Amino acid sequence: MREALTGGANRLGDIWVAPRPDELHPAGSERIDAWHLADVRVVDHRPHAGDAALWDIVIEGADGYVDPPDDPYFGAGLMLHDEREPLGTCGDFTELDPPDDEPAPAPLRLIGCAPGAALQEALATGTKSALRLGEALLVALDRTGAELTDRHVNAEVAAWRPSALGPGLIDIDLTEALRETVPVFARPLWERRIDGCPREPNAWAGYGTADRQAWLDLVREHGCRGRSTPDRPAGTVYRMDGRHITDVPGLYLALGEAVNGPGGYFGGCFGAVHDCLRGNFGATAPFTLVWEDSDVARRGLARVLSPQGERYSYFDEMVLELTERRVEVILR
């Protein structure tokens, strides 16, 4: 977090707020859930009024659906971490209420549309009620025509005009349409992925952990949209390139490519891998996974942090998870 306070990048990514793991909890008490915040960034900081050596920091991020930590643990202090390293500790926190009025969904311009019969009729009618098309699903295609991801939109036409992209095509402006926009930091990744599925493996290898996670999110959305190829038979041998598995997203990106080729998906967490092993994601258990250069991951994933801030080996847990699901893991 120090870089975010000294003029560097202020984006922290996903973080967890939890009671400090080095503090003892009252006898017989249960460990409370950590608080997950998504896509966090530092927006302000100032010296703490009671101690100039400490800081008051303002962060913002999307609630990760786990409630904030509660008493009686505040007296022991809280820690912030990103599942890799501790980011700092604090004695308490205050939630700042967001504005009462939520920001309106973003307008959206669709360029080069080939309208279907229902849309043509609505545009020809032209009344406000006819142009209020209601809920719709916007499916994003890559440049090869393959479905990449989708977003729900509120389709109300504000304006339309002939498109410069060709005869019979139109550009349409939708008002207050898009509820979930693409984060600014992820747009270069989307631009790269929109060109089509990578032709070579490890297209993600040069990214940092946060960008690898954003790439994995796209891989997952594409991979979960339905498969047109059958699973390969049980007993197949897959080889996983372990040279770039230095973090958790890299592990799942490498595993997906081992099973399904460049840009392939085979889980993004333990539970998702379990689901993929049930079938319809390219492989049929039992099978063999030859993990090349496994020492890279053994070192890089040896001391990750649980949401509660406790150290464990993600490498060992993954090997155990695969083995228990009838995958023979050969480490090289």
N, C-alpha and C positions, 0 to 999 in steps of 0.2 A: 504493500500500500504506500510505502514511502515515495515511490516514483510518482504516484498519482498526486501527492501533496507537494511535490517539488518541481512541477512544470512538465512532467512527462505525460504519457497517455493516462487519461482518467478512467478508462474503462476497466472494470474488474471482472466482468463476466458474471457467471453464476457463483454465489457465495452462500455459506451456511453460517448462522449465528447459533452458538451452543454454549452451555455452561462449560467452564474450563475443565478439561479432563483431568488435570492434576489436582483438583480439589475433591475432598471426600464429601459424599452426600450423606444426609441423615440416615441412620441405621433403619433398614427396612423400607426405605423409599425407592420408588421406581425412577429410572433414568428418563427424563422428559425428552420429547422429540426436539430435534434441532429445527430452526426456522430457515426455510429455503427462500432465497431471493434470486430472481432471474434477471440477467442482463443489467447488472448493477454498474453505476458510475458515480464517481465523486463529483458533487456539484459545488461544495463549499467546505472550507475548513478555517479554524481560527484557534489561537491558544486558549486553553481552558482557564476560566476565571480564577479557579482556586489553585492552580499549579501550572506555571508557565512551561514546565517540561512536558505537559500533556496537551492533547488537542481535542477540540470538539469538531466532529466531522459530520457533514450532511451527505447522505447517499440517497440515491433513488433507484428503484428497480421494481419489476413486476413481482407481485406476491406469488411465491411458489406453492401456495395452498397448504402450507404447514404453519400452524399458529405460532405467534411469537413466544419465546420462552417466558415462563411465569415464575413468580416467587415460589419457594424461598431461596432460589439459587442466585439472585442478583448479588447478594452479599459476597459470594465467592468469585464474582466477576464472570464476564462472558468473553468468548473468543470468536474471531471471524476467520474463516478459512475458505479456500477454493477447491477442496478435496485433494490438493497437492501439497500446499504449504500454508502455515498459519499466516494470516495477514495482520494480526494485531489482537489486542485485548481491550475491553472496555468495562467500566463499572456498571453502566446502566444505559438505557436508550429511551428515547421518546419518539413515538410515532407522530409524524406531521400529517395532518389530514389533507388529502388532496382537495382541489377545488370542488365545490358542490356540483357544478355543471361539468360533466365529462366532455372532453373534446369530441366534436362531431367526427364521424367517420370521414375518411379522406375521399375527395372526389376522384374519379377515375376516367381516363380517356382510353377508349378501345379503338385502335387504329387498324384500318384495312379489314373491316368486318364484312362477312358475307351473310346477310341477314336471312333467317329462315322465314317461313310463311307467317308465323305468329308475330314476329317482330316487324315484318313488312306491313302487316295489317295495323299494328299499333302505331307505326310511324305515319301511315296513310291517314288514320283517323285523327291523330294529332292532338286530341284533347288531353288535359292534364291527367284524368283518370286512366285513359288508355296508355299513356306513357309511364304510368306507375306500374311497372312490371312485377314488383314484389321480390321475394327471395329467389335467388338464383345461385348456381354453382359455377364459378369461373375456373375452368380447367386450364392450367398452363402447360403448353407443349414445348418441347425443345425444337431445335431447328430441323430435326429429322422427322418431326411429327409425333414422336413418342410422348405419352403423358408423363409429366414431371411431378406436378403437385396441383393442389386446388385451393381455392379460397371462396368462402361464402360472401356474397355481395348483396346489397340492397339495390336492385336494378330499377332506378327511376331516371328516365331519359331527360336530360336538361337541354341538349342540342344535338344535332347531327348534320353531316355535310358529306358530299362526295369525297372519297379518299384519293390521294395522289398515288396510291399503290396499285391502282388498276381499275378498269371499267367494271361497274356493278358493285364495287366495294364502297363502304362508307366508314367514316370516323364518327364515333358516338361518345358524347360526354355524359357520364352518369354522376348525379349529385349525391353526396353523402353515401358513397357506395362501399368503400373498402374499410372493413373493421380492423383487419390485421395486416399492417404494412410490413414490407421487408426492411429490417434494420439497416441503417446506412452502412455499417461496417460489413454487412453480409452481401451487399449488392455486387461487389466485384466477383464474389464466389458464384452468385447467381448468373452473372454475365458469362462466366467461364463455363458453368454447367449447362446453360441454355444452348450452347453450341452442340450439345449432344453428349452421350455417354463417353467417358474417356476411352481412348483406344489403347492406351498403355497403362500399366499399374502404377500406383504410387503418385498419382497426380496431386495428391494432398500432402505429400511428404515434406514439402518446403514450408508449410504453414505452422504457426504456433498452435497451442492447445485450443484456444477459444475459436480460432478459425477452423481448425479441424473439426470441432464440435458442430459448427455451422454447416460444414460440408457433410458431416455425418447425418445431420438433420435432413438435408436434401436427399442424400442417398436412401435414408429410411423412408421418406415420403414416396420416392419413386419406387422403391423396392416393395412397399406394402400395397401398391395399387393393383395387385393381381399379377399372376404369372401365366405366361402362355406356353412355357416349356415344362415338361415333366421333371420330377426329381431324378437325379442319377441313381443308379441302383446301389443298394447296400454293399459295403465292402470296398467302395471307391476310395482311392488314396488322393488326398489333397495336400498341396504344399503351400505353406504360408511364409511369405517373405518377412522376416522379423527385423530387418535392418533398421526400420524407422519406427518401431513400436516403443516410443519413449514416454507415452502417456496413454490414458484410457481411451480417448477417441481413436487414437492411432491403432490400438489393438483391434477395435471393432471394424475399422476401415480395412485393415489387413486381413482380418478373418473373412469379411464379406468378399474381398477380391480373391482369396484363396478358394472359396467355394464357387463363386459366381462370376469371376473374371473382373476386369477393370470396371470400377464404379459399382460393383456388386454389393448386395446387402445380405448379412446373415446375423442380424441382431445388433442392438445398441446398448444393451445392459444384460445382466444375467437372466432376468425373466424373459427378455425378448429372444435370447439365444435358445432358451428352453422351448419357447414357442416354435422357433424355426426348426428345431430338431424333431418336431412332431410331423414335419412334412410340408410340402407346397412351397418351399423356399430354396429348392435346388439340390438338396442332399437328403439321403435316407440313412438313418442310423441303423446298425453300427457302421462306422467308417473310420478311416485312419487319417489323422492330421499330422503331417511332418512339419514341425515348427523350426524353420531355419533361423540361425543366429538368435536363438532363444535367450542368450545371455543379455542381449540388449534390453529386452523386456524384464528379465529377472532383476536387473539393476534399476531400471527406470520405474518399475511398478512395485518395488519391494516395500516402500513405506508411504503409501497413499493414506489419506485420512477418511475415516467414516464420517457421516453427517455429524455425529457427536464429537468428532475431533480425535478419535483414537486411531493409532497407527496400525496398519495391517498390510499384508502382501496381496495386492490385486492379482499378481502373477500366479501365486499359489492357489488363490480362490478360483481363477479361471481354469487352471489345469484340473482342479478337483471337480468343478462344475461340468466340464466336458467329459471327464472320465466317468462320472456318475451317470451321465446320459449316453453311455455306450459309445463313446468316441475314444479310440486309442490315440493318445498324444505321444508322439516321438519327438523329444527335444534334441536339437542339434546345435 
